[in-house]
Amino acid sequence: MPDTPEIKFEREEDFTTLYANNTQFEASVWDLKIIFGQLDQSKAASAVIQQHTAMTLSWTHAKLMAYFLLANVIAQQARTGFISVPPAVIPPRPDRSDPTLDTEEARRAVDYLAWVHDQFFGTNPFVPPPPEATTESKPESAG
């Protein structure tokens, strides 16, 4: 395997940091577009999501990003405990009995997504133990 050159990160002059508490996804066969927005409740009549940024990713990068997002959520829960999600925004649990699932592959994918849903939002979600709980106690030195 060839040596990988060191990668240096530099920020563009117009680099911007924004906040989002809403995301929407647009998928195509080529890529995934993630649209970021923020809830605006300033108008008394209704709440509006103000969408401000879209980022399009190749499916390869989307898969890598999904892994690193999960790794960061697990690490945060190991540090601080379960991340609570308000019930009103928890997505519905995928349902194997959905009549639109016309192949065994689709039903297996839904079974897996239901398991993932349970890990994030179920009554007994996976939360890793804090780092101090995973370190083995050192044996007392002899003599």
Sequence and secondary structure as in RCSB ss.txt:
>XXXX:A:sequence
MPDTPEIKFEREEDFTTLYANNTQFEASVWDLKIIFGQLDQSKAASAVIQQHTAMTLSWTHAKLMAYFLLANVIA
QQARTGFISVPPAVIPPRPDRSDPTLDTEEARRAVDYLAWVHDQFFGTNPFVPPPPEATTESKPESAG
>XXXX:A:secstr
            TT      SEEEEEE SSEEEEEEEEEE  STT  EEEEEEEEEEEHHHHHHHHHHHHHHHHH
HHHHH      GGG      TT TT  SHHHHHHHHHHHHHHHHHHSSS      HHHHS        
